[in-house]
Amino acid sequence: MPPPALPPSTVTETVAPTATSPLSELQKLRNHIQTLTDLNNRLQALRSIPALLLRPPVSGVHALPQSSLLRHEFQELKQIADSVRSEKVQEALKAARKSEVAEPKIPGFDVRRENLKRRHTYNCTRRTFVPRRPPSPESPQPYRATGPKSSSFLPHGGAGVEPVRLTSLPAYIREHNRTSRHKLHVVAPKKGRPLQCPIVLRFVIVDVVAVYLTVERASADDESLVVENATAFGPREQNAMHSQSDFTVYQQLSQQLARVLQAEPWAPLQAIVSLLCAYDNLFTDPCTVCDRVLSADVYTPPVVRVRREPTVESPSEWGVHHVACKWR
């Protein structure tokens, strides 16, 4: 038996709206959002055009002229400009502006909105904001405050220590060679030549290192000798003293000595020689931080020497460190 017919009033209420029926507010809002989304996608696609404009022209027989390559891009710019001036887009922009003005001003709302934009990015495919990808493991790590630096690389000179001058340099060298097993010599082009600054000294630890020191007066009024440059070489290397070593360990040692001279440019010659004497066990002393002789990154011995106060556990007055372990 067929179902009874519906009343005429009910049939009239369920008829779908015709093409001429006015759109609802929700449908208008959806149309505006879709219009602005399409416009934003087209604007995002324009980011590749500046790279094409800055690209140098290609030279060659079969190369197309730059104007023909950019014709499509300029046409796209013109179409987007016409789209922005169109009545449909202008109406959507006015509706968006009206909605923004009508939005209640909540204290701190802009701050939260800015934080939301920083934590999220817009996905054009899904048409929604998605959380940003967390930084990869290769990203730079946050800065970590280092510990307090050591007070000095060099030993403190006594109050009664007489600085070495040009006239007293030969006597100081003879006294050092008499009391120490690490020898110090003057590098002179010709024997018998009177000493004059700058002077090059050669400090040698047998089978360990040879260091060339360039010595100069502290100032025009002060005749005390200070070290201006120090370059380390292997004990059997034949390189020129103004060059550098062929081995990484001596290159690192030269860099470390340069840091010491930069930190304490007016240090007396005796302090620099005392520092160099601390390298007699360069290839056997372990690092006081990682307790290794060879570093884990470049496999070199510890080339940093820092003065410290001797203790019962560590009677030596020198702290031994790798370059990477210095401020760890």
Secondary structure by P-SEA (a helix, b strand, c coil): cccccccaaaaaaaccccccccccaaaaaaaaaaaaaaaaaaaaaacaaaaaaacccccccccccccccaaaaaaaaaaaaaaaacaaaaaaaaaaaaaaaacccccaaaaaaaaaaaaccccccccbbbbcccccccccccbbbbcccccccccccccccccccccaaaaaaaaaaacccbbbbbbcccccccccccbbbbbbccccbbbbbbbbbccccccbbbbcbbbbbccccccccccccccaaaaaaaaaaaaaaaacccccaaaaaaaaaaaccccccccccccccccccccccccbbbbbbbcccccccbbbbccccccc
